Amino acid sequence: MQRVVLDTCVLFPNYLRDTLLRLAQAELYEPLWSSDILDELLRNVSERIGEVKAKTLVDAMAGTFPDSLVSGYGGLVPVMVNDPKDRHVLAAAVRGQAHAVVTSNVKDFPPAASDPYDIEVLRPDDFLLDLLDLAPVDVAAVLRGQVAGYRREPRDLHGLLDRLDAGGVPQFAAEFRRRL
């Protein structure tokens, strides 16, 4: 199974995070993150929903995916040659033996930084499109289950796809909509 580090920027938008984590629960890939990524997520989400709810969210993620936390990457951070603010992400990917990093900030991970470790850097759109191509039935089942589990809007696939489009994966939303 493909091991993928999820950068904070793809875990921040609610519906994108929910979709990515549900796809991981369906065992379409193995999510990885670090304490630095989770701390950054906690800080950013706290500003929106408050510290208590944000901590509950991050704790639920950690509890649902206990093997996703990469540790022992601190010594690698100084030797990473990507953008300094994202060196911890690439270091966690190297230490976690990830196949890819999913990030909206691909410019912060130039090929010269990631290629030596054979780590692909993907936009969330590209990652989700890859999953859709590899497992279209499974991805569709996950998205249908996702909207079925919501008590508030969006209550249908079109509403979810609108939110995913707005949350940073417009090509995936358009392609999934085309396949409906």
RALINSUL-V598685 format. One record per helix or strand of 3 or more residues. SS is the DSSP state (hx for helix, st for strand). FROM is the first residue (numbers start at 0). TO is the last residue. Records with the same first field share a line. If there is no record, write none. Layout:
SS=FROM-TO + FROM-TO
This chain:
st=2-5 + 29-33 + 99-101 + 119-121
hx=7-11 + 13-24 + 34-48 + 50-63 + 65-67 + 73-76 + 83-94 + 105-107 + 110-116 + 123-133 + 135-147 + 156-165 + 169-178
